Every structure is written in structure tokens, then in C-alpha cells.
Amino acid sequence: MGWGTSSGLVVDLTDMKRVAVDPVQRIAQVDAGVLGREVMRAAGPYGLAPVLGQLPPG
């Protein structure tokens, strides 16, 4: 469940969790609610390392 701090729209994507890795083409299709660690967990067994556009807190 998502919470907003204004009268705007909150879109909760937590149930969108599909990750499909194609190790032959070396690509993945990832739903919007998947966390970075979940992408790494799915790609790792194929020797793939995803490039993620995020930074850890702090």
C-alpha cells in the first residue's frame, strides 16, 4: 500500500513483480514493481549484472 503526502495520485506497483531473463540474448524484461535486488537475483545465475539507475540511501 502506498501513501502520498499531497492530494496527488499514488500508484502502487508492488504487485507488478515479473522478471523474465533471456540469457541467450542477454536481456531481461522487468515489471515496474521489481526491486533492484530482485533483478540482480534473477540475472546473477546467468552471469549477468544489470545496470540500475539508483543509489543506496545515505
C-alpha positions, -999 to +999 in steps of 0.1 A: +000+000+000+014+034-010+009+067+009+011+102-005+017+135+012-005+156-010-038+154-028-020+139-059-022+104-072-003+074-057+002+044-079+012+012-060+033-011-082+043-036-056+023-064-071+040-060-105+069-084-099+076-103-131+112-107-142+120-127-174+157-132-183+168-143-217+204-155-212+210-161-249+201-125-260+214-112-226+183-091-220+156-090-193+120-078-192+112-064-158+079-051-144+078-017-128+074-030-092+105-052-091+133-041-068+169-038-079+180-067-057+153-089-073+167-081-108+202-090-096+189-122-081+172-132-114+202-122-136+230-135-115+227-172-122+233-164-159+264-144-152+246-111-160+249-079-140+221-054-145+228-017-148+205+000-123+197+038-122+196+041-084+218+048-054+217+033-019+204+057+008+228+078+027 
